[in-house]
Amino acid sequence: METSSGPSAVSPFLMAAYSMQNSDADPGLSTGVMARTAVSMGLEAAPNVRQTGATDLTGELALPRVPGRGASAADKAKHQVNKEVLQQVYQTFLDADADGSGCLDVQEFVDAFLGTLQTEDGDDAEALAKLFARIDANADETIDWDEFSTYMLLESAGISRIRELDDHVTFQAPESPPLQEAQMHKEVIQRVVQISPNKGADRYVTCGRDGAVKVWSAQTLAHVRSLQVGKSWVTDAALLPLTQKLACCTFGRAMKVYDLFTFEMCGQIQELEDAPLAMDTWVPPKKQSEMVVFGDGGGFVRLYDLSINPLEDKGSQDRYLSRMLWSYQNHHDWVTSVVFVEELNCVVAGSLDKMISMTDVEERVPLKMLEGHTKGVTSVAWSPIYKFVCSGGQDRNVILWNVFSQQPLATLSEHTGPVQQVIVCDRDNQIISLTSDKTVKVWDIRNHKCLQTVTDREKYKVEDTLMSMVYDSKRKCLVTGNLGPKTWTQTKVCSTSAGHQQPVIKVIFNDLFNEAISGDAAGTISVWHVPTGKLRFRFYEAHGAQRLTALAFDPTRRRLLTGADDGAVKVWNFNSGSCIMKLSPRTHDEVTSL
């Protein structure tokens, strides 16, 4: 959904992102870059800052390289930066704290980052003092690391893609291909996965409770092959990326490996200690082996190293050698979902014990636990661009997690049935969630709004439910299945207007930051950079479903006050979209002026 026209505002924290690792160049920082990199570290951010419809966590990571002199600020911002850069920023912040108070005053902040941090107002002392004022919304003349990192996280929200804020994709009602009964599963499909081998066509693989694995053409949904893996449930499947084989795990405490061309079994791991319920695979750097991680029925997360046995023939069922690297009982109930996060080099696992664990693959970082679901966790996913963990649970909630503060970023709670699976579609800025009542919801990552709800109306005979789905980014469709696969075609809905969609109730000017703030009846707050006329920032639904009726600045001009037709008044850091305070009304009469 990249665009080249419309508002071209670039986050001041994404301008002139230089490397602190290059000793031959002056170190320069992009705070938007730092914010998104912070997620991959154990650095704390303020867990109690609440957003209401604020856009957040948008944009690319930047490279730890000094961009060429001819590169634009936006080009520089697209380079990737690694977590060592942020560690140095964090250390710079600590070193600048001369009195050991844990906070920086404006002079300490300017002295620490002068010449290394560039904003849209420049990189001199005056520009940094203005940035300090933006961060210090509570006007206590100090900022701590919580304020600094949280502001970075929120302010960098979607500036480089501001035009996309009103664009989204939707799904049409599902379509079923004509299938013969012999081609379908006898019991409900437990898992749907997509495999894209280096050679050969893309396939969808369905794993059934009937012990069968069925392979389907991703192009036509035609049935390709059926594999009877065993008599017990097939709980998950994945492509072994190095050897290009299909791995399937079963409730019979086994993993079996199949050749994708002959569909013959070419390896297996038998007599596992507990039934594997979920799996993920990857190839570690500079290694000629494959990693397989299982989440199992005993609450364990187990990591295996899988390699080829050169002494066995290609067709041998003993072709693979397996070695368990570690095993941790992180949970007290079934582990229902696991995902390897390359950026963090860790395994994220969700369990029916309501917890989410994060286990470092190299065992160098202590275990982290994310706690927030009130019932079992059924699915976890990682957002490579936005850098958060997404989870779905039996409590009907979808939760977005800030992994370095171990606190929820947002809770999406409009489902009426248990969530079975969540998928993050970074490039579309969306989350897709599936519930057991056959309902699919599409959520906007940036403002946490539900964009669409679609329900599979077909009545299934064996068990009227859907347990799993996969998003095919190449074909722009969602695939689910009960006894056979079904596609939900994706369409794109665009709105090119940078302005408001509802009547504007007021526009106010801030001479401190040289910005104009406009608000409409629906609660959309837009921040405009007056010298250029560009949309700088936007957040939505300032008062939820209530109509916005009043806008004003506080005496320091650092905070925005909003009033609504139910008498509520809120105080905002309008540069980041974070709600600082909510004032309870004595009456529910409309606020007409502030």
Helices and strands as residue ranges (DSSP letters): G 12-14, H 31-38, E 50-51, H 73-77, H 83-96, E 103-104, H 106-113, H 125-135, E 143-144, H 145-155, G 159-166, E 168-171, G 181-183, E 189-195, E 203-208, E 212-217, E 223-228, E 234-240, E 245-250, E 254-259, E 265-269, E 276-282, E 290-296, E 301-308, E 320-328, E 335-341, E 346-351, E 355-360, E 368-371, E 377-382, E 389-393, E 398-402, E 407-412, E 419-425, G 426-428, E 430-435, E 439-444, E 450-455, E 469-472, E 477-481, E 485-493, E 504-510, E 515-520, E 525-529, E 534-539, E 548-553, E 560-564, E 569-573, E 578-583
